[in-house]
Amino acid sequence: MQSIEANAATYFVTRNATSDARDKTAFIEATEDQRSITYGALGLDVARMGGLFERFDIRPEERIALLALDEIAFPVIFWGGINAGVVPVALNTLLSTDVYSTILQDCRARALFVSAALYPTVEPLLAEHPYVRHVFVIGGEAPVGAHDFAEALAASQPGETYAVSPDDCAFWLYSSGSTGQPKGVRHVHSSLRATCDTYASQVLGIQADDVVFSVAKLFFAYGLGNGMSFPMSVGASTILFPGRPTPESVTQVLADHKPTVFCGVPTLYAALNAHLENLDALPNAPIRRCISAGEALPEDVGKRWHALWGVDILDGVGSTELLHIFLSNRSGEVVYGTSGVAVPGYELRLVDDDGAAVATGEVGELLVKGASASDGYWNQRARSRLTFEGEWTHTGDKYTQDESGRYTYCGRTDDMFKVSGIWLSPFEVEQALSSHPLVLEAAVIARADSEGLDKPMAFVVLQDGAGASTDLGDTLKDHVKAKVGMWKYPRWIEIVEELPKTATGKIQRFKLRAH
């Protein structure tokens, strides 16, 4: 049954725009201008997007590509598309021209909405693109052949909310992928609220008076929930930061805008620890809740953060396919080094290579069942069949579960390897390395020794100011032996300036294996 009530924009936008929250700030940009928009003004602009689509002959169920920084235009365009039945496809802002060309060919977007700062990257591919009919430039002068987004929106009349079923496709995200091959992940209208009713409400505990700051950007699933659907589910406010999240810039945002909820990734938490520990005082921010995802949080990073702020980091596990976190530590029950327990509303199980359940303490692949699961990959039928097995979604992550029900991350299915006939978790060795005071972060892969047998090799990034002494390698090897076992230590250690990562902070070990 189709209805406007089933349209996700009705719940997240219209409900707030027509309630007591209408005059409340929905989004504020952490920039020099500090532009902001209320829920009421957001509702009007979202409705105007319907008129814009009608003027430019962009029809329901057609795709639009959204290549935007974290700025107010992002939620306007995203929700404007959903409200009108047009499908927004949010794109990673850090890709190359060739990758954008591939994605635009794949999704067949009829229009491209692009931030002015990002336009030069896509300009070379637009002249002969077979699908993109209109280009709208956000926040800058539109070049010849493109439209000024602000002018086009202002000239449009409000449109109506498009009636849908809960299972109609609402939006796409392209997975960052740890293998370097993005996939178009389709989500339906009911998915967004499902993540709010489960994780946001029952684990994060989002409240109407919260001010949320997510360093994870809106273009991928973790940031989309943190910075948009979660606060909008309760009429809270979001800080949008369009810049690069460095320890210095993030510290400044914390000081200036005083968020109550902070959403980060392990790499940034580690860098922030190192930065903040050298300051005379912490920024005066009333942070009450911190969360992490993208990759497992090292135990030492979480404990150092708690020592600084007196607030735990709720480390969790999510995916683009499930839209947000489905496995997490919970407030008052944090055990660093573990990923916690199932988020209420989700079911989890661990299986071996034959699909059989594994025993407590044994390594298995994690499968997830929940209402926020993707409708499948676009144009990748074989991959969809491998990932989505009935109601269950294969995560590709290896875990163990202890007797208390807590899950501990071991690595990706293609990252695990055996040493002396025993499974080795790269993450366990990485945690041990990261606990050394000179190490900022580390990545471990398998490398064959002279006998052709797999042994661990580590790539290590040192803390700022830490020098690589001649005996540092031996020191780190001994440190790992003492922490996790004699046979798990890395046989080779290479000091590097940085580790290759996806936009979500996941280490791209396939690039290290090709090193």
Secondary structure, 3 states (H helix, E strand, C coil): CCECCCCHHHHHHHHHHCCHHHHCEEEEECCCCCCEEEHHHHHHHHHHHHHHHHHCCCCCCCEEEEECCCCCHHHHHHHHHHHCCCEEEECCCCCCHHHHHHHHHHHCCCEEEEEHHHHHHHHHHHCCCCCCCEEEEECCCCCCCCEEHHHHHHCCCCCCCCCECCCCEEEEEECCCCCCCCCEEEEEHHHHHHHHHHHHHHHHCCCCCCEEEECCCCCCHHHHHHHHHHHHHHCCEEEECCCCCCHHHHHHHHHHHCCCEEEECHHHHHHHHHHHCCCCCCCCCCCCEEEECCCCCCHHHHHHHHHHHCCCEEEEEECCCCCCEEEECCCCCCCCCCCEEECCCCEEEEECCCCCECCCCCCEEEEEECCCCCCEECCCHHHHHHHEECCEEEEEEEEEECCCCCEEEEEECCCCEEECCEEECHHHHHHHHHCCCCEEEEEEEEEECCCCCEEEEEEEEECCCCCCCCCHHHHHHHHHHHHHCHHHCCCEEEECCCCCECCCCCECHHHHHCC
